[in-house]
Amino acid sequence: MKMAIFMLTCANNAEADKIGKVLLEKKLIACCKKMPVASSFWWKGIIEQTDETVLMMESVEEKFGEVNKEVKKLHSYDTFILFSLPVGQTTKEVQEWLEKELEE
């Protein structure tokens, strides 16, 4: 299993909490962290600005498809931003922790 960080923009803290809890319960992620962000983006031809919450999740690359499937069920946005960042290196202890926590 190869470690990855999944990033997801959520409408607010409550949505991030809900999604994070489901993904943890289903053992699709081992940990999640929330960060408030001020977002500016193009949407339907105009620049929008809003406060959002970014959910940073520690997992493995193999879980991305399942995470995406669950997020589609729970997220309030029609077009949400979810992406995966590969982790080039981590410690042996972190790798062992991920494998243990994400066992099915």
N, C-alpha and C positions, 0 to 999 in steps of 0.2 A: 504494500500500500504506500502510495506517495502522498505526502502531506500537501495540502492546499489551503489557501485562505479564500473563503467565499465572501464577497461583499454584496450587500443588498440595501438599496435605498427604500426606506419605509416612510409612510405619511406622517407618523408620529411615534412617540415612545410606546404607547399602548399597542399599536400594530406590531412594532418590533418585539415587544414582550411576548405577544401571542404567537408570532411566527417562531421566535427563538425557542419557546417552551415546547411547541409541537415537534420541532426538528430535534431537540434534545431527547424528548420522550421516545421518538422513533429511532434514536441512535444514528441519525444521519449527520450530526455534528457532535463534537466533543465539548465545545465551549463556544459561547458567543459574548460579544462585547458591544455596547451601544455608544454611539457618539452623536451629539447634536451637530447639524451642519446647516449652513445657509446656502441654498442651491439657486443657481441661475441657469436657465436652459431654454432652448427653442421648443415651443409647443404650438402646433397648428398655426405657424407663421408669425408668432409673436414671441418676444422674450418674456418669460415668466420668472418670478422670484418667490421663493417660499422657504420656510423652515422645515426641515425633514430630520429623520434619524437614520444614521447608517448602522447597519448590523454587520459586524465583522465576525465571521464564524470560522473556527478551526475544524478542519475535517480532512478527508482524503479525496483525491481526484475522482476516484471511482463512484463517489456518492453524489456528484454534481447533478446527474439526470434525475435522481430521486428527490433531491432538494428542490430542483426546479418544478417538478410535478406538485410537490406539497405547497410551494410558494404560490403557484397558480391558483390553488384552491382557497388560499387564505388572504392574499394581498388585495388591497382596495384599488390599486392602479390597473388599468387595462394593459399598459406598457410599463412594466417595472424594470429597474436596472439590477440585474444579477450577473455577476461574473466571478471567475475563478482566477486566482493568482497562484502559480506553482511556487512551492517553497524549494529553493535550491539545496539548502542544507538545514538540518536541525540536529539537536542532540539525540543521542541514543535513548535517553530517558523519555524525551518527548515522543519519539517514534513508538516506543514500547507503550506509553500511556495511550496514544491514539489507537493503536491496534487493540489494546485491551478494552477500551471504552466503546469502540465501534464494532466490536464482535456482535454477530447476530445470533 
